[in-house]
Amino acid sequence: MSWHFAVMVGALTLASLGALHLAFCGLAKLAWRTWRRRILALQPAAAQPMLLAVAAGPLLLSAMLVGLLVIPAVLRYEPVESGESPSVVLIGFAAMAVVVGASRAIRLLLAAHGNWRVTRTYRKSAKPFGVVQGLPVFVLDSNDPIVVLLGSIHPAVYVSRDVVSRLSDSQLRAVIDHEMAHHQRHDLAAMWLLRVAGETTATAKSARKAWALRAELIADDHAAVASGDSLLIAEALTTVAALGRPKTPQPAVAAFLTSDAFSDLRVRVERLMSNGSERRAVTTLLWVRVAMLGGLVVFALSYPHLMAWTYKAVEFLEM
């Protein structure tokens, strides 16, 4: 393989990834403007997959198409020893993709380092409180109102001393059940996925914020069902909120009440006090599953033709 060919493949990969991501961001913005109200009106469990698709879908889908179509098409149809060098336009697109990707990587590294520092600080000052369904619970020697699930590899719930002293035993158990729901639903992993792919546009940020609220609503419902009394979690929310806004940085998801989540406090409390009429078990809509399965089947059946069409489209970037 010549170095010309290697440079061409690398430039095409970066340029097509950037171009596809830009196109899918436009489609996501159009879909969000068209169906935003309908999506937000759905039950939380039904709305979450759609919000995740709007926020993270453009980057994930463009990466999938590049990996499954663009690169295989170039490797199959492009002459390895052609000696053709990438055009200025192609290099420009590739350079833009590198700059955007590098800025995103730096932000993610800073966020990961911040979370690691917070987790390390918590572990040093925390005292074991107990284990709930295999999930360790620690008490922090702090007056800051902290209730948070931290740790991607070794997750644990951290509750500050002030929160423990203000809540009753039943309220504290409801709060831990809330964090348990985040753990069982893998909300920490979803949060990082949204950080990687879901903060690239204003539309993605809006959908991510809506997803985070619904993650809290679902965790509230889990705690209400586990405790048998939705008022317990509502009372715990208002009690923790009365202690003030947390000063310690916390993740936007998997924390019981962050500084940014105070705007959603009224929504959560009113929903908990609505006699459970909205807390029906709702899974992903059937038509969404059928559409995804149908799309995969069509993609698999038409794959050879898609590769040929993809290479024809890629040739324009080479000019």
C-alpha positions in Angstrom: 0.0 0.0 0.0 1.4 3.4 -1.1 1.6 6.3 1.3 -0.6 8.2 -1.2 -3.3 5.6 -0.8 -3.0 5.7 3.0 -3.3 9.5 3.1 -6.3 9.3 0.7 -8.1 6.8 2.9 -7.4 8.8 6.1 -8.5 12.1 4.5 -11.7 10.6 3.0 -12.6 9.0 6.3 -12.3 12.3 8.2 -14.0 14.4 5.5 -16.9 12.0 5.0 -17.4 11.7 8.8 -17.6 15.5 9.1 -19.9 15.9 6.1 -22.2 13.1 7.2 -22.3 14.4 10.8 -23.2 17.9 9.5 -26.0 16.5 7.3 -27.4 14.3 10.1 -27.3 17.3 12.5 -29.5 19.2 10.0 -31.9 16.3 9.8 -32.0 16.0 13.6 -32.7 19.8 13.9 -35.6 19.5 11.4 -37.0 16.4 13.2 -36.7 18.2 16.6 -38.6 21.3 15.3 -41.3 19.1 13.8 -41.9 16.5 16.5 -40.5 18.2 19.6 -43.9 18.7 21.3 -45.0 15.2 20.5 -41.8 13.6 21.8 -41.9 15.7 25.1 -45.6 14.7 25.6 -44.7 11.0 25.6 -44.2 9.0 28.8 -40.6 9.3 30.0 -39.6 5.8 29.2 -41.0 6.1 25.6 -39.5 9.6 25.0 -36.0 8.7 26.2 -34.9 6.6 23.1 -36.1 9.4 20.8 -34.3 12.1 22.8 -31.1 9.9 22.8 -31.4 9.5 19.0 -31.8 13.3 18.5 -28.9 14.1 20.7 -26.4 11.4 19.9 -27.8 9.9 16.7 -26.0 12.2 14.2 -22.5 11.3 15.3 -23.2 7.6 15.9 -25.0 7.2 12.6 -22.3 9.0 10.6 -19.5 7.0 12.3 -21.4 3.8 11.5 -21.8 4.7 7.8 -18.2 5.6 7.5 -17.1 2.4 9.1 -19.5 0.2 7.2 -19.7 1.9 3.8 -17.1 4.6 3.2 -14.0 2.8 4.2 -15.0 -0.6 2.7 -16.0 1.1 -0.5 -12.7 2.9 -0.8 -10.7 -0.2 0.0 -12.7 -2.2 -2.6 -12.9 0.2 -5.5 -10.0 2.6 -5.2 -6.8 1.4 -6.9 -4.2 0.8 -4.2 -1.2 1.9 -6.4 -3.0 4.8 -8.1 -0.6 7.4 -6.6 -3.4 9.9 -6.5 -3.1 12.6 -3.9 -6.0 14.1 -2.0 -7.4 17.4 -3.3 -7.2 20.7 -1.4 -10.9 20.6 -0.7 -10.7 17.1 0.7 -7.7 18.1 3.0 -9.7 21.1 4.1 -12.7 19.0 5.1 -10.4 16.5 6.9 -8.6 19.3 8.8 -11.9 20.8 10.0 -13.0 17.3 11.2 -9.7 17.0 13.1 -10.1 20.4 14.8 -13.7 19.7 15.8 -12.8 16.2 17.0 -9.8 17.4 19.0 -11.8 20.1 20.8 -14.4 17.5 21.7 -11.8 15.1 22.9 -10.2 17.8 25.1 -13.5 18.7 26.7 -14.3 15.1 27.4 -10.8 14.5 28.9 -11.3 17.5 31.2 -14.8 16.3 32.2 -13.4 12.8 32.9 -10.6 14.2 34.9 -13.0 16.4 36.9 -15.2 13.4 37.7 -12.2 11.3 38.7 -11.0 14.0 41.1 -14.5 14.3 42.6 -14.7 10.5 43.0 -11.2 10.3 44.5 -12.0 13.1 47.0 -15.3 11.5 48.0 -13.7 8.1 48.5 -11.0 9.6 50.8 -13.5 11.2 53.2 -16.4 8.7 52.9 -17.4 6.3 55.6 -19.3 3.1 54.8 -23.0 3.3 55.5 -24.3 0.0 54.1 -24.9 -2.0 50.9 -28.2 -1.9 49.1 -28.8 -4.7 46.5 -25.0 -4.9 45.9 -24.5 -1.2 45.6 -22.3 0.4 48.3 -23.5 3.5 50.1 -21.1 5.9 51.8 -21.6 9.0 54.0 -19.6 12.1 53.3 -18.3 14.3 56.1 -19.7 17.4 54.4 -22.5 19.9 54.9 -23.0 20.3 51.2 -26.3 18.6 50.2 -24.9 15.8 48.1 -26.7 12.6 46.9 -25.0 11.2 43.9 -24.1 7.9 42.1 -20.5 7.9 41.0 -18.0 5.5 39.5 -18.3 3.8 36.1 -16.2 0.7 37.1 -17.0 0.6 40.8 -20.3 2.5 41.3 -21.3 3.7 44.7 -23.9 6.1 46.2 -22.5 9.0 48.2 -24.7 10.9 50.7 -23.5 13.9 52.7 -23.8 13.9 56.5 -26.2 16.9 56.4 -28.7 15.0 54.1 -28.6 11.9 56.3 -29.4 13.9 59.4 -32.3 15.8 57.8 -34.0 12.8 56.2 -36.0 10.1 58.0 -35.0 6.5 57.5 -37.8 5.8 55.0 -37.0 9.0 53.1 -33.3 8.1 53.0 -34.1 4.6 51.7 -36.3 6.2 49.0 -33.4 8.4 47.9 -31.1 5.4 47.7 -33.7 3.6 45.7 -33.7 6.6 43.3 -30.0 6.3 42.8 -30.4 2.5 42.5 -32.7 3.1 39.5 -29.9 5.2 37.8 -27.5 2.3 38.4 -29.9 -0.4 37.1 -30.8 1.6 34.0 -27.1 2.4 33.2 -27.7 6.1 33.2 -24.0 6.8 33.9 -23.0 5.1 30.6 -25.8 6.9 28.8 -24.6 10.2 30.2 -21.1 9.6 28.9 -22.5 8.7 25.5 -24.4 12.0 25.4 -21.2 13.8 26.4 -19.3 12.2 23.6 -21.9 12.5 20.9 -24.7 14.7 22.2 -23.3 18.2 22.8 -22.4 19.2 19.3 -25.4 21.5 18.5 -28.0 23.5 20.3 -30.6 20.9 19.2 -28.5 18.1 20.7 -28.0 20.1 24.0 -31.8 20.7 24.2 -32.6 17.0 23.7 -29.9 16.0 26.2 -31.4 18.2 28.8 -34.8 16.8 28.2 -33.4 13.2 28.4 -31.8 14.0 31.7 -35.1 15.2 33.2 -36.8 12.0 32.1 -34.0 10.0 33.6 -34.8 11.7 36.9 -38.6 11.2 36.5 -38.0 7.4 35.8 -35.8 7.1 38.9 -38.4 9.0 41.0 -41.0 6.5 39.8 -38.8 3.6 40.7 -38.3 5.0 44.2 -42.0 5.6 44.6 -42.9 2.1 43.6 -40.1 0.6 45.8 -41.2 2.5 48.8 -44.9 2.2 48.2 -45.4 5.9 48.8 -44.6 8.6 46.3 -44.8 11.3 48.9 -41.6 10.0 50.5 -39.5 10.8 47.5 -41.3 14.2 47.1 -40.6 15.1 50.7 -37.0 14.0 50.3 -36.7 16.3 47.2 -38.0 19.3 49.0 -35.9 18.6 52.1 -32.7 18.3 50.1 -33.6 21.4 48.1 -34.2 23.4 51.3 -30.5 22.7 52.2 -29.4 24.9 49.3 -27.7 24.3 46.0 -24.7 21.9 46.0 -21.4 23.7 45.8 -19.4 20.6 44.8 -19.5 19.9 41.0 -21.7 16.9 40.3 -22.7 15.1 37.1 -26.0 16.2 35.5 -27.4 12.7 35.6 -27.2 10.2 38.5 -27.2 13.0 41.1 -30.4 13.4 43.1 -30.5 17.2 42.8 -27.8 19.3 41.1 -27.6 23.0 40.9 -28.8 22.8 37.3 -31.7 20.6 38.2 -33.5 23.1 40.5 -35.5 24.3 37.6 -37.0 20.8 37.3 -37.8 20.5 41.0 -41.4 21.6 40.6 -42.1 19.3 37.7 -40.7 16.3 39.7 -42.6 17.1 42.9 -45.9 17.8 41.1 -45.6 14.5 39.2 -44.9 12.5 42.3 -48.0 14.0 44.0 -50.3 13.2 41.0 -51.5 9.9 42.5 -49.3 7.9 40.2 -51.7 8.4 37.2 -48.7 9.1 34.9 -46.5 6.3 36.2 -47.6 3.5 33.9 -44.9 1.1 32.7 -44.2 2.2 29.2 -41.5 0.7 27.0 -40.1 1.8 23.7 -42.9 2.4 21.2 -43.6 -0.7 19.0 -43.3 1.3 15.7 -39.9 2.6 16.7 -38.6 -1.0 17.2 -40.2 -2.1 13.9 -38.7 0.8 12.0 -35.2 0.1 13.4 -35.5 -3.6 12.6 -36.8 -2.8 9.1 -34.0 -0.4 8.5 -31.4 -3.0 9.4 -32.9 -5.6 7.1 -33.0 -3.1 4.2 -29.4 -2.1 4.9 -28.2 -5.7 4.9 -30.1 -6.6 1.7 -28.9 -3.6 -0.3 -25.4 -3.5 1.1 -23.5 -4.3 -2.2 -25.4 -1.6 -4.1 -24.9 0.9 -1.2 -21.1 0.3 -1.4 -21.1 1.1 -5.1 -23.2 4.2 -4.7 -21.1 5.3 -1.8 -17.9 5.1 -3.8 -19.5 7.2 -6.6 -20.3 9.8 -4.0 -16.9 9.7 -2.5 -15.3 10.3 -5.9 -16.7 13.8 -5.7 -14.6 14.5 -2.6 -11.5 13.3 -4.4 -11.8 15.8 -7.2 
